[in-house]
Amino acid sequence: MKLKVYVYRLSQPSRAILIFCKVNGIDFEEIKIELMKRQQFSPEFKEVNAMGQVPAIVDGKFKLFESHAILIYLACAFPGVADHWYPNDLFKRAKIHSVLDWHHSNLRFGATKFVQNTILGTALGIPMNPQAAAEAEKLLSASLQKIESFWLKGNGRFLLGSNQPSIADLSLVCEIMQLEVLDEKDRIRILGPHKKVQQWIEDTKLITRPHFDEVHKFLFKIKEHLHKQQSAGASSDTKPTVNGIDFEEIKIELLKRQQFSPEFKEVNAMGKVPAIVDGKFKLFESHAILIYLACAFPGVADHWYPNDLFKRAKIHSVLDWHHSNLRFGAAKFVLNTKLGTALGIPLNPQAAAEAEKLLSASLQKIESFWLKGNGRFLLGSNQPSIADLSLVCEIMQLEVLDEKDRIRILGPHKKVQQWIEDTKLATRPHFDEVHKILFKIKEHLHKQQSAGASSDTKPTLQSKM
């Protein structure tokens, strides 16, 4: 009776089993289990493997799952399998077992979790977790370094100093091949430092061709599909951003009081912008939104909201301070000197004077405390965080002021001015595009002032304010 091999070609272990059978001339029937259709949980497949996982085999009445166990069984049970795949030598076998055991909790865990939480999760309907992706990348990089410096030490082209591949080489290389679905820059960043690993992958491909290439065709089809999706997303009506998050901007016109409409109240009962809806999840308050976006969406660089607990705590301290200091001072000052008239709010010179004191004190605190150190950004960092972005956007409202007022307030704070420019530079061209409406408002207000009269035409203030 012909060997039955139950596989899904997107599964790394499945590909290793298929290549091994083809290279060694094992007669088998490939039975495809569509994981996306959840066929692994069907009663029929559960008769083969109650765990509901691929790969699995049926050889006569004998059933077996787990790829390493299957590879060992095939090497022992089928004649014609070359000795180098699983040598008769007890000591060599023991070394191969050590690689295979190490593989499970190191390379396999790191590679699979990283790919799943950066690019593949969406296609599989699995929620992505940026924190899990960052942790997985650390393990993946450490595993590749271990292969480079330990498992590939010696003069041999393959693991354990051998000049011919074993089942361990095939298993680990098929694992690494899933990195092909990543963006090129991510793949180069991860594999680039490991030259011996790259050569070993090529040597394993070469010795198992044409079967290696044929079995991996499905993986490259998936890669092409994912990258087409990404390209389509980038060229659609949705907007590109610093972190590449695909979103739809819905403008809420505050002067038309759309924030109090029943439709918007369904999104945020507080009647304030910004707010987001992600599936069934609704959230308001900008700091909470920034933290959520940094955690929920793959591809957000770690510096925006680092995984490091202490760095996160420091960012939280800036954001909490922001509410009752810089935000209160800047917003109240601009409202009571320039913007109030446009919004139909009476100006209050006393409130403006008190707000200016708080604003100036806040800028001084940023200058002397939050920007202390050699870094270009808050908390001594060389890259911006969500705190930098939030505070700089707050300060940008000062652009609507008369030039003399803006210079009087910002002029004494040279480090603050440089930090603002550095944050703009790090987020261009998106920073400039998003702030266009602010400069339109500034131009409109200054034209009104020059004309010496208040126009009946009111500027439209949208959610970008």
Protein Blocks (a to p, Z undefined) as FASTA:
>chain_A
ZZdddddfkbmklmmmmmmmmmnopacddddddfknommmgmklmmmmmnopacdddehj
accehjklmmmmmmmmpghiafklocfblklmmmmmmmmmmmmmmmmmmmmmmmmmmmmm
mmnopacdfklmmmmmmmmmmmmmmmmmmmmgcjbfbehhiabdcfklmmmmmmmmmmmm
pcfklmmmmmmmmmmlmmmmmmmmmmmccklmmmmmmmmmmmmmmmmmmmmmmmmmbdcd
fkopacddddddfklommmgmklmmmmmnopacdddehjaccehjklmmmmmmmmpghia
fklmcfblklmmmmmmmmmmmmmmmmmmmmmmmmmmmmmmmnopacdfklmmmmmmmmmm
mmmmmmmmmmgcjbfbehhiabdcfklmmmmmmmmmmmmpcfklmmmmmmmmmmlmmmmm
mmmmmmccklmmmmmmmmmmmmmmmmmmmnopacfbdcdddfkZZ
